[in-house]
Amino acid sequence: MTINTEVRNFDSLPDAAGVRVQTVAALCSCSISTVWSRSKRGELPKPRTIGGHALWNVGELRTVLLGEPA
């Protein structure tokens, strides 16, 4: 899935899905380095490494982006 497709379809992705750092940056309207910084500070969830790639869990991102309680 391309970054644009991931962003466009974010609402329909299952909570268990994972998205790449470029998608998180687009959703947060920030740079990739800012995503990494926010993850390190705990403002964004920490990514999981799957197959050598860092992926952010969609359900965890929704919780943070929508300000919902965990």
PyMOL Python script that loads the backbone (N, CA, C, O; Angstrom):
from pymol import cmd

cmd.read_pdbstr("""\
ATOM      1  N   MET A   1       0.849  -1.172   0.000  1.00  0.00           N
ATOM      2  CA  MET A   1       0.000   0.000   0.000  1.00  0.00           C
ATOM      3  C   MET A   1       0.898   1.240   0.000  1.00  0.00           C
ATOM      4  O   MET A   1       1.874   1.294   0.748  1.00  0.00           O
ATOM      5  N   THR A   2       0.581   2.230  -0.826  1.00  0.00           N
ATOM      6  CA  THR A   2       1.377   3.456  -0.864  1.00  0.00           C
ATOM      7  C   THR A   2       0.991   4.358   0.296  1.00  0.00           C
ATOM      8  O   THR A   2      -0.042   4.157   0.934  1.00  0.00           O
ATOM      9  N   ILE A   3       1.820   5.347   0.563  1.00  0.00           N
ATOM     10  CA  ILE A   3       1.573   6.276   1.664  1.00  0.00           C
ATOM     11  C   ILE A   3       0.251   7.002   1.457  1.00  0.00           C
ATOM     12  O   ILE A   3      -0.547   7.103   2.388  1.00  0.00           O
ATOM     13  N   ASN A   4       0.004   7.512   0.245  1.00  0.00           N
ATOM     14  CA  ASN A   4      -1.244   8.222  -0.026  1.00  0.00           C
ATOM     15  C   ASN A   4      -2.449   7.324   0.202  1.00  0.00           C
ATOM     16  O   ASN A   4      -3.470   7.776   0.721  1.00  0.00           O
ATOM     17  N   THR A   5      -2.344   6.067  -0.176  1.00  0.00           N
ATOM     18  CA  THR A   5      -3.436   5.124   0.020  1.00  0.00           C
ATOM     19  C   THR A   5      -3.645   4.861   1.502  1.00  0.00           C
ATOM     20  O   THR A   5      -4.782   4.805   1.971  1.00  0.00           O
ATOM     21  N   GLU A   6      -2.548   4.697   2.246  1.00  0.00           N
ATOM     22  CA  GLU A   6      -2.664   4.466   3.689  1.00  0.00           C
ATOM     23  C   GLU A   6      -3.346   5.643   4.375  1.00  0.00           C
ATOM     24  O   GLU A   6      -4.196   5.449   5.243  1.00  0.00           O
ATOM     25  N   VAL A   7      -2.977   6.863   3.989  1.00  0.00           N
ATOM     26  CA  VAL A   7      -3.586   8.052   4.606  1.00  0.00           C
ATOM     27  C   VAL A   7      -5.053   8.144   4.215  1.00  0.00           C
ATOM     28  O   VAL A   7      -5.909   8.379   5.068  1.00  0.00           O
ATOM     29  N   ARG A   8      -5.348   7.961   2.944  1.00  0.00           N
ATOM     30  CA  ARG A   8      -6.735   8.047   2.463  1.00  0.00           C
ATOM     31  C   ARG A   8      -7.620   6.995   3.110  1.00  0.00           C
ATOM     32  O   ARG A   8      -8.781   7.261   3.420  1.00  0.00           O
ATOM     33  N   ASN A   9      -7.078   5.808   3.312  1.00  0.00           N
ATOM     34  CA  ASN A   9      -7.866   4.692   3.848  1.00  0.00           C
ATOM     35  C   ASN A   9      -7.667   4.470   5.334  1.00  0.00           C
ATOM     36  O   ASN A   9      -8.088   3.436   5.853  1.00  0.00           O
ATOM     37  N   PHE A  10      -7.037   5.406   6.044  1.00  0.00           N
ATOM     38  CA  PHE A  10      -6.709   5.208   7.446  1.00  0.00           C
ATOM     39  C   PHE A  10      -7.942   4.846   8.273  1.00  0.00           C
ATOM     40  O   PHE A  10      -7.880   3.958   9.123  1.00  0.00           O
ATOM     41  N   ASP A  11      -9.057   5.525   8.028  1.00  0.00           N
ATOM     42  CA  ASP A  11     -10.275   5.266   8.806  1.00  0.00           C
ATOM     43  C   ASP A  11     -10.815   3.855   8.605  1.00  0.00           C
ATOM     44  O   ASP A  11     -11.498   3.327   9.482  1.00  0.00           O
ATOM     45  N   SER A  12     -10.524   3.249   7.483  1.00  0.00           N
ATOM     46  CA  SER A  12     -11.050   1.906   7.227  1.00  0.00           C
ATOM     47  C   SER A  12     -10.048   0.793   7.560  1.00  0.00           C
ATOM     48  O   SER A  12     -10.382  -0.388   7.469  1.00  0.00           O
ATOM     49  N   LEU A  13      -8.829   1.167   7.942  1.00  0.00           N
ATOM     50  CA  LEU A  13      -7.846   0.147   8.320  1.00  0.00           C
ATOM     51  C   LEU A  13      -8.236  -0.477   9.656  1.00  0.00           C
ATOM     52  O   LEU A  13      -8.759   0.218  10.528  1.00  0.00           O
ATOM     53  N   PRO A  14      -7.994  -1.767   9.831  1.00  0.00           N
ATOM     54  CA  PRO A  14      -8.282  -2.387  11.125  1.00  0.00           C
ATOM     55  C   PRO A  14      -7.296  -1.876  12.181  1.00  0.00           C
ATOM     56  O   PRO A  14      -6.179  -1.472  11.856  1.00  0.00           O
ATOM     57  N   ASP A  15      -7.718  -1.899  13.432  1.00  0.00           N
ATOM     58  CA  ASP A  15      -6.860  -1.436  14.523  1.00  0.00           C
ATOM     59  C   ASP A  15      -5.552  -2.210  14.600  1.00  0.00           C
ATOM     60  O   ASP A  15      -4.548  -1.670  15.066  1.00  0.00           O
ATOM     61  N   ALA A  16      -5.540  -3.445  14.161  1.00  0.00           N
ATOM     62  CA  ALA A  16      -4.337  -4.276  14.235  1.00  0.00           C
ATOM     63  C   ALA A  16      -3.344  -3.990  13.106  1.00  0.00           C
ATOM     64  O   ALA A  16      -2.233  -4.522  13.114  1.00  0.00           O
ATOM     65  N   ALA A  17      -3.726  -3.165  12.145  1.00  0.00           N
ATOM     66  CA  ALA A  17      -2.842  -2.868  11.011  1.00  0.00           C
ATOM     67  C   ALA A  17      -1.660  -2.019  11.468  1.00  0.00           C
ATOM     68  O   ALA A  17      -1.688  -1.414  12.540  1.00  0.00           O
ATOM     69  N   GLY A  18      -0.638  -1.987  10.648  1.00  0.00           N
ATOM     70  CA  GLY A  18       0.527  -1.158  10.909  1.00  0.00           C
ATOM     71  C   GLY A  18       0.770  -0.225   9.745  1.00  0.00           C
ATOM     72  O   GLY A  18       0.558  -0.590   8.589  1.00  0.00           O
ATOM     73  N   VAL A  19       1.221   0.998  10.055  1.00  0.00           N
ATOM     74  CA  VAL A  19       1.527   1.974   9.010  1.00  0.00           C
ATOM     75  C   VAL A  19       2.951   2.480   9.199  1.00  0.00           C
ATOM     76  O   VAL A  19       3.491   2.464  10.305  1.00  0.00           O
ATOM     77  N   ARG A  20       3.542   2.926   8.110  1.00  0.00           N
ATOM     78  CA  ARG A  20       4.928   3.376   8.104  1.00  0.00           C
ATOM     79  C   ARG A  20       5.060   4.813   8.607  1.00  0.00           C
ATOM     80  O   ARG A  20       4.077   5.544   8.731  1.00  0.00           O
ATOM     81  N   VAL A  21       6.287   5.186   8.890  1.00  0.00           N
ATOM     82  CA  VAL A  21       6.574   6.502   9.460  1.00  0.00           C
ATOM     83  C   VAL A  21       6.090   7.630   8.542  1.00  0.00           C
ATOM     84  O   VAL A  21       5.650   8.670   9.031  1.00  0.00           O
ATOM     85  N   GLN A  22       6.163   7.440   7.239  1.00  0.00           N
ATOM     86  CA  GLN A  22       5.706   8.477   6.306  1.00  0.00           C
ATOM     87  C   GLN A  22       4.208   8.732   6.474  1.00  0.00           C
ATOM     88  O   GLN A  22       3.751   9.871   6.376  1.00  0.00           O
ATOM     89  N   THR A  23       3.454   7.670   6.726  1.00  0.00           N
ATOM     90  CA  THR A  23       2.012   7.807   6.925  1.00  0.00           C
ATOM     91  C   THR A  23       1.720   8.544   8.225  1.00  0.00           C
ATOM     92  O   THR A  23       0.855   9.419   8.273  1.00  0.00           O
ATOM     93  N   VAL A  24       2.450   8.183   9.283  1.00  0.00           N
ATOM     94  CA  VAL A  24       2.266   8.853  10.574  1.00  0.00           C
ATOM     95  C   VAL A  24       2.588  10.334  10.425  1.00  0.00           C
ATOM     96  O   VAL A  24       1.864  11.179  10.953  1.00  0.00           O
ATOM     97  N   ALA A  25       3.654  10.656   9.721  1.00  0.00           N
ATOM     98  CA  ALA A  25       4.025  12.058   9.503  1.00  0.00           C
ATOM     99  C   ALA A  25       2.923  12.800   8.754  1.00  0.00           C
ATOM    100  O   ALA A  25       2.599  13.937   9.100  1.00  0.00           O
ATOM    101  N   ALA A  26       2.349  12.175   7.741  1.00  0.00           N
ATOM    102  CA  ALA A  26       1.261  12.811   6.989  1.00  0.00           C
ATOM    103  C   ALA A  26       0.029  13.009   7.863  1.00  0.00           C
ATOM    104  O   ALA A  26      -0.622  14.051   7.791  1.00  0.00           O
ATOM    105  N   LEU A  27      -0.294  12.024   8.684  1.00  0.00           N
ATOM    106  CA  LEU A  27      -1.462  12.138   9.565  1.00  0.00           C
ATOM    107  C   LEU A  27      -1.271  13.226  10.614  1.00  0.00           C
ATOM    108  O   LEU A  27      -2.232  13.888  11.006  1.00  0.00           O
ATOM    109  N   CYS A  28      -0.036  13.414  11.070  1.00  0.00           N
ATOM    110  CA  CYS A  28       0.262  14.402  12.115  1.00  0.00           C
ATOM    111  C   CYS A  28       0.679  15.758  11.531  1.00  0.00           C
ATOM    112  O   CYS A  28       0.918  16.709  12.274  1.00  0.00           O
ATOM    113  N   SER A  29       0.762  15.841  10.218  1.00  0.00           N
ATOM    114  CA  SER A  29       1.213  17.062   9.537  1.00  0.00           C
ATOM    115  C   SER A  29       2.565  17.533  10.075  1.00  0.00           C
ATOM    116  O   SER A  29       2.740  18.697  10.435  1.00  0.00           O
ATOM    117  N   CYS A  30       3.505  16.606  10.118  1.00  0.00           N
ATOM    118  CA  CYS A  30       4.837  16.940  10.608  1.00  0.00           C
ATOM    119  C   CYS A  30       5.867  16.171   9.792  1.00  0.00           C
ATOM    120  O   CYS A  30       5.522  15.393   8.903  1.00  0.00           O
ATOM    121  N   SER A  31       7.126  16.400  10.108  1.00  0.00           N
ATOM    122  CA  SER A  31       8.204  15.703   9.399  1.00  0.00           C
ATOM    123  C   SER A  31       8.432  14.319  10.000  1.00  0.00           C
ATOM    124  O   SER A  31       7.964  14.010  11.096  1.00  0.00           O
ATOM    125  N   ILE A  32       9.153  13.511   9.264  1.00  0.00           N
ATOM    126  CA  ILE A  32       9.489  12.167   9.732  1.00  0.00           C
ATOM    127  C   ILE A  32      10.326  12.238  11.005  1.00  0.00           C
ATOM    128  O   ILE A  32      10.113  11.456  11.932  1.00  0.00           O
ATOM    129  N   SER A  33      11.284  13.180  11.057  1.00  0.00           N
ATOM    130  CA  SER A  33      12.114  13.297  12.260  1.00  0.00           C
ATOM    131  C   SER A  33      11.285  13.710  13.476  1.00  0.00           C
ATOM    132  O   SER A  33      11.597  13.315  14.599  1.00  0.00           O
ATOM    133  N   THR A  34      10.237  14.496  13.261  1.00  0.00           N
ATOM    134  CA  THR A  34       9.348  14.881  14.361  1.00  0.00           C
ATOM    135  C   THR A  34       8.567  13.678  14.865  1.00  0.00           C
ATOM    136  O   THR A  34       8.342  13.558  16.069  1.00  0.00           O
ATOM    137  N   VAL A  35       8.150  12.791  13.981  1.00  0.00           N
ATOM    138  CA  VAL A  35       7.464  11.566  14.400  1.00  0.00           C
ATOM    139  C   VAL A  35       8.364  10.773  15.330  1.00  0.00           C
ATOM    140  O   VAL A  35       7.930  10.327  16.393  1.00  0.00           O
ATOM    141  N   TRP A  36       9.626  10.595  14.930  1.00  0.00           N
ATOM    142  CA  TRP A  36      10.570   9.843  15.764  1.00  0.00           C
ATOM    143  C   TRP A  36      10.775  10.526  17.114  1.00  0.00           C
ATOM    144  O   TRP A  36      10.819   9.861  18.149  1.00  0.00           O
ATOM    145  N   SER A  37      10.900  11.844  17.105  1.00  0.00           N
ATOM    146  CA  SER A  37      11.081  12.586  18.361  1.00  0.00           C
ATOM    147  C   SER A  37       9.869  12.444  19.272  1.00  0.00           C
ATOM    148  O   SER A  37      10.007  12.220  20.474  1.00  0.00           O
ATOM    149  N   ARG A  38       8.679  12.577  18.688  1.00  0.00           N
ATOM    150  CA  ARG A  38       7.455  12.455  19.493  1.00  0.00           C
ATOM    151  C   ARG A  38       7.290  11.045  20.042  1.00  0.00           C
ATOM    152  O   ARG A  38       6.787  10.864  21.151  1.00  0.00           O
ATOM    153  N   SER A  39       7.708  10.053  19.278  1.00  0.00           N
ATOM    154  CA  SER A  39       7.644   8.674  19.767  1.00  0.00           C
ATOM    155  C   SER A  39       8.594   8.473  20.936  1.00  0.00           C
ATOM    156  O   SER A  39       8.247   7.826  21.924  1.00  0.00           O
ATOM    157  N   LYS A  40       9.791   9.029  20.820  1.00  0.00           N
ATOM    158  CA  LYS A  40      10.767   8.901  21.908  1.00  0.00           C
ATOM    159  C   LYS A  40      10.295   9.600  23.178  1.00  0.00           C
ATOM    160  O   LYS A  40      10.574   9.137  24.284  1.00  0.00           O
ATOM    161  N   ARG A  41       9.572  10.726  23.023  1.00  0.00           N
ATOM    162  CA  ARG A  41       9.057  11.468  24.183  1.00  0.00           C
ATOM    163  C   ARG A  41       7.774  10.869  24.745  1.00  0.00           C
ATOM    164  O   ARG A  41       7.311  11.283  25.807  1.00  0.00           O
ATOM    165  N   GLY A  42       7.199   9.903  24.044  1.00  0.00           N
ATOM    166  CA  GLY A  42       5.967   9.281  24.504  1.00  0.00           C
ATOM    167  C   GLY A  42       4.701   9.991  24.062  1.00  0.00           C
ATOM    168  O   GLY A  42       3.609   9.657  24.521  1.00  0.00           O
ATOM    169  N   GLU A  43       4.836  10.969  23.174  1.00  0.00           N
ATOM    170  CA  GLU A  43       3.672  11.685  22.656  1.00  0.00           C
ATOM    171  C   GLU A  43       2.950  10.875  21.586  1.00  0.00           C
ATOM    172  O   GLU A  43       1.754  11.057  21.357  1.00  0.00           O
ATOM    173  N   LEU A  44       3.669  10.000  20.948  1.00  0.00           N
ATOM    174  CA  LEU A  44       3.108   9.063  19.972  1.00  0.00           C
ATOM    175  C   LEU A  44       3.506   7.664  20.430  1.00  0.00           C
ATOM    176  O   LEU A  44       4.501   7.500  21.135  1.00  0.00           O
ATOM    177  N   PRO A  45       2.733   6.660  20.032  1.00  0.00           N
ATOM    178  CA  PRO A  45       3.108   5.288  20.397  1.00  0.00           C
ATOM    179  C   PRO A  45       4.466   4.926  19.810  1.00  0.00           C
ATOM    180  O   PRO A  45       4.908   5.514  18.823  1.00  0.00           O
ATOM    181  N   LYS A  46       5.109   3.968  20.422  1.00  0.00           N
ATOM    182  CA  LYS A  46       6.377   3.465  19.897  1.00  0.00           C
ATOM    183  C   LYS A  46       6.072   2.498  18.749  1.00  0.00           C
ATOM    184  O   LYS A  46       5.101   1.745  18.814  1.00  0.00           O
ATOM    185  N   PRO A  47       6.893   2.518  17.709  1.00  0.00           N
ATOM    186  CA  PRO A  47       6.671   1.591  16.593  1.00  0.00           C
ATOM    187  C   PRO A  47       7.100   0.173  16.960  1.00  0.00           C
ATOM    188  O   PRO A  47       7.872  -0.047  17.893  1.00  0.00           O
ATOM    189  N   ARG A  48       6.582  -0.758  16.211  1.00  0.00           N
ATOM    190  CA  ARG A  48       7.006  -2.150  16.317  1.00  0.00           C
ATOM    191  C   ARG A  48       7.841  -2.458  15.088  1.00  0.00           C
ATOM    192  O   ARG A  48       7.567  -1.947  14.002  1.00  0.00           O
ATOM    193  N   THR A  49       8.846  -3.282  15.253  1.00  0.00           N
ATOM    194  CA  THR A  49       9.666  -3.677  14.116  1.00  0.00           C
ATOM    195  C   THR A  49       9.159  -5.011  13.602  1.00  0.00           C
ATOM    196  O   THR A  49       9.163  -6.013  14.316  1.00  0.00           O
ATOM    197  N   ILE A  50       8.727  -5.005  12.357  1.00  0.00           N
ATOM    198  CA  ILE A  50       8.199  -6.204  11.721  1.00  0.00           C
ATOM    199  C   ILE A  50       8.888  -6.339  10.370  1.00  0.00           C
ATOM    200  O   ILE A  50       8.785  -5.460   9.514  1.00  0.00           O
ATOM    201  N   GLY A  51       9.584  -7.441  10.195  1.00  0.00           N
ATOM    202  CA  GLY A  51      10.287  -7.664   8.938  1.00  0.00           C
ATOM    203  C   GLY A  51      11.341  -6.616   8.651  1.00  0.00           C
ATOM    204  O   GLY A  51      11.614  -6.309   7.490  1.00  0.00           O
ATOM    205  N   GLY A  52      11.939  -6.060   9.700  1.00  0.00           N
ATOM    206  CA  GLY A  52      12.961  -5.047   9.522  1.00  0.00           C
ATOM    207  C   GLY A  52      12.437  -3.646   9.293  1.00  0.00           C
ATOM    208  O   GLY A  52      13.219  -2.726   9.055  1.00  0.00           O
ATOM    209  N   HIS A  53      11.113  -3.466   9.362  1.00  0.00           N
ATOM    210  CA  HIS A  53      10.500  -2.158   9.141  1.00  0.00           C
ATOM    211  C   HIS A  53       9.780  -1.694  10.401  1.00  0.00           C
ATOM    212  O   HIS A  53       9.138  -2.490  11.087  1.00  0.00           O
ATOM    213  N   ALA A  54       9.888  -0.412  10.699  1.00  0.00           N
ATOM    214  CA  ALA A  54       9.169   0.164  11.832  1.00  0.00           C
ATOM    215  C   ALA A  54       7.741   0.453  11.405  1.00  0.00           C
ATOM    216  O   ALA A  54       7.510   1.151  10.418  1.00  0.00           O
ATOM    217  N   LEU A  55       6.785  -0.086  12.149  1.00  0.00           N
ATOM    218  CA  LEU A  55       5.367   0.125  11.852  1.00  0.00           C
ATOM    219  C   LEU A  55       4.645   0.582  13.105  1.00  0.00           C
ATOM    220  O   LEU A  55       4.864   0.046  14.191  1.00  0.00           O
ATOM    221  N   TRP A  56       3.778   1.582  12.946  1.00  0.00           N
ATOM    222  CA  TRP A  56       2.967   2.065  14.052  1.00  0.00           C
ATOM    223  C   TRP A  56       1.602   1.390  14.001  1.00  0.00           C
ATOM    224  O   TRP A  56       0.985   1.291  12.940  1.00  0.00           O
ATOM    225  N   ASN A  57       1.144   0.934  15.141  1.00  0.00           N
ATOM    226  CA  ASN A  57      -0.140   0.263  15.244  1.00  0.00           C
ATOM    227  C   ASN A  57      -1.261   1.280  15.043  1.00  0.00           C
ATOM    228  O   ASN A  57      -1.289   2.318  15.705  1.00  0.00           O
ATOM    229  N   VAL A  58      -2.175   0.986  14.139  1.00  0.00           N
ATOM    230  CA  VAL A  58      -3.259   1.903  13.792  1.00  0.00           C
ATOM    231  C   VAL A  58      -4.166   2.181  14.994  1.00  0.00           C
ATOM    232  O   VAL A  58      -4.554   3.327  15.221  1.00  0.00           O
ATOM    233  N   GLY A  59      -4.505   1.152  15.760  1.00  0.00           N
ATOM    234  CA  GLY A  59      -5.362   1.348  16.929  1.00  0.00           C
ATOM    235  C   GLY A  59      -4.740   2.276  17.952  1.00  0.00           C
ATOM    236  O   GLY A  59      -5.423   3.135  18.510  1.00  0.00           O
ATOM    237  N   GLU A  60      -3.436   2.109  18.206  1.00  0.00           N
ATOM    238  CA  GLU A  60      -2.739   2.984  19.146  1.00  0.00           C
ATOM    239  C   GLU A  60      -2.667   4.409  18.619  1.00  0.00           C
ATOM    240  O   GLU A  60      -2.807   5.362  19.385  1.00  0.00           O
ATOM    241  N   LEU A  61      -2.451   4.561  17.324  1.00  0.00           N
ATOM    242  CA  LEU A  61      -2.425   5.901  16.722  1.00  0.00           C
ATOM    243  C   LEU A  61      -3.787   6.580  16.837  1.00  0.00           C
ATOM    244  O   LEU A  61      -3.872   7.764  17.163  1.00  0.00           O
ATOM    245  N   ARG A  62      -4.845   5.826  16.568  1.00  0.00           N
ATOM    246  CA  ARG A  62      -6.190   6.409  16.678  1.00  0.00           C
ATOM    247  C   ARG A  62      -6.439   6.935  18.089  1.00  0.00           C
ATOM    248  O   ARG A  62      -6.994   8.019  18.266  1.00  0.00           O
ATOM    249  N   THR A  63      -6.028   6.165  19.084  1.00  0.00           N
ATOM    250  CA  THR A  63      -6.223   6.578  20.465  1.00  0.00           C
ATOM    251  C   THR A  63      -5.543   7.919  20.724  1.00  0.00           C
ATOM    252  O   THR A  63      -6.129   8.811  21.338  1.00  0.00           O
ATOM    253  N   VAL A  64      -4.310   8.056  20.256  1.00  0.00           N
ATOM    254  CA  VAL A  64      -3.560   9.292  20.481  1.00  0.00           C
ATOM    255  C   VAL A  64      -4.120  10.427  19.630  1.00  0.00           C
ATOM    256  O   VAL A  64      -4.343  11.525  20.140  1.00  0.00           O
ATOM    257  N   LEU A  65      -4.350  10.183  18.350  1.00  0.00           N
ATOM    258  CA  LEU A  65      -4.806  11.244  17.448  1.00  0.00           C
ATOM    259  C   LEU A  65      -6.196  11.749  17.778  1.00  0.00           C
ATOM    260  O   LEU A  65      -6.491  12.929  17.590  1.00  0.00           O
ATOM    261  N   LEU A  66      -7.045  10.873  18.265  1.00  0.00           N
ATOM    262  CA  LEU A  66      -8.418  11.275  18.602  1.00  0.00           C
ATOM    263  C   LEU A  66      -8.561  11.681  20.068  1.00  0.00           C
ATOM    264  O   LEU A  66      -9.630  12.120  20.491  1.00  0.00           O
ATOM    265  N   GLY A  67      -7.492  11.536  20.837  1.00  0.00           N
ATOM    266  CA  GLY A  67      -7.519  11.919  22.233  1.00  0.00           C
ATOM    267  C   GLY A  67      -8.416  11.037  23.086  1.00  0.00           C
ATOM    268  O   GLY A  67      -8.938  11.474  24.112  1.00  0.00           O
ATOM    269  N   GLU A  68      -8.591   9.791  22.654  1.00  0.00           N
ATOM    270  CA  GLU A  68      -9.448   8.860  23.400  1.00  0.00           C
ATOM    271  C   GLU A  68      -8.663   8.241  24.544  1.00  0.00           C
ATOM    272  O   GLU A  68      -7.450   8.065  24.430  1.00  0.00           O
ATOM    273  N   PRO A  69      -9.318   7.911  25.631  1.00  0.00           N
ATOM    274  CA  PRO A  69      -8.610   7.227  26.717  1.00  0.00           C
ATOM    275  C   PRO A  69      -8.177   5.837  26.272  1.00  0.00           C
ATOM    276  O   PRO A  69      -8.865   5.175  25.496  1.00  0.00           O
ATOM    277  N   ALA A  70      -7.042   5.414  26.769  1.00  0.00           N
ATOM    278  CA  ALA A  70      -6.503   4.104  26.392  1.00  0.00           C
ATOM    279  C   ALA A  70      -7.310   2.977  26.966  1.00  0.00           C
ATOM    280  O   ALA A  70      -6.988   1.811  26.742  1.00  0.00           O
TER     281      ALA A  70
END
""", "prot")
cmd.dss("prot")
cmd.show_as("cartoon", "prot")
cmd.util.cbc("prot")
cmd.orient("prot")
